[in-house]
Amino acid sequence: MAATAVGLMMVGGTAFAQTPDTDSNATDKVTFSDAYYTFIEGGGALGYGAASLVAGAYAGIANTPALVLYSLDSD
């Protein structure tokens, strides 16, 4: 269940790409606003990745003792 949640967090992360300008007066210069929002989106994606990593590690550490004990059970 934790792996599913982590997978969905990774797939559901934000993706962004610059759309092509159709304006005939378009320039190749990046505005402050464009740079700012790209930086914010990148920080959000970094946060999603870090949260996924921590959640996966925590789930693994929390479940390992139970998995070991279950494997030693002689049914």
C-alpha positions in Angstrom: 0.0 0.0 0.0 2.8 2.4 0.8 4.5 1.6 -2.5 1.3 2.5 -4.3 1.1 5.8 -2.5 4.7 6.6 -3.2 4.3 5.6 -6.9 1.2 7.9 -7.2 3.1 10.8 -5.7 5.9 10.4 -8.2 3.6 10.1 -11.1 1.4 12.9 -9.9 4.2 15.4 -9.6 4.1 18.6 -11.5 5.5 18.7 -15.0 6.0 21.9 -16.9 7.2 23.0 -20.3 7.3 26.4 -22.0 4.6 26.7 -24.6 5.7 28.1 -27.9 4.9 31.8 -28.5 2.6 32.5 -31.4 3.0 36.2 -31.1 5.0 37.7 -34.0 6.7 40.1 -31.5 8.0 37.3 -29.3 11.5 37.5 -28.0 13.8 34.8 -26.7 14.3 36.6 -23.4 13.1 35.0 -20.2 11.2 37.3 -17.9 11.5 37.4 -14.2 8.0 36.1 -13.9 8.8 33.0 -16.0 12.0 32.3 -14.1 10.2 32.7 -10.7 7.4 30.4 -11.5 9.7 27.8 -13.0 11.8 27.9 -9.8 8.7 27.5 -7.7 7.5 24.5 -9.7 11.0 22.9 -9.5 11.0 23.3 -5.8 7.6 21.7 -5.5 8.8 18.7 -7.6 11.9 18.4 -5.4 9.6 18.4 -2.3 7.5 15.6 -3.8 10.5 13.5 -4.5 12.0 14.0 -1.0 8.6 13.2 0.6 8.3 10.0 -1.5 11.8 8.9 -0.5 11.2 9.5 3.2 7.8 7.8 3.2 9.2 4.8 1.4 12.2 4.5 3.8 9.9 4.8 6.8 7.5 2.2 5.5 10.4 -0.2 4.9 11.9 0.3 8.3 8.6 0.0 10.1 7.6 -3.2 8.3 10.9 -5.0 8.3 10.7 -6.4 11.9 7.2 -7.8 11.2 8.4 -9.4 7.9 11.3 -11.0 9.6 9.2 -12.4 12.4 6.6 -13.7 10.0 9.3 -15.4 7.9 10.5 -17.3 11.0 7.0 -18.6 11.9 6.7 -22.3 11.2 3.1 -22.9 10.0 
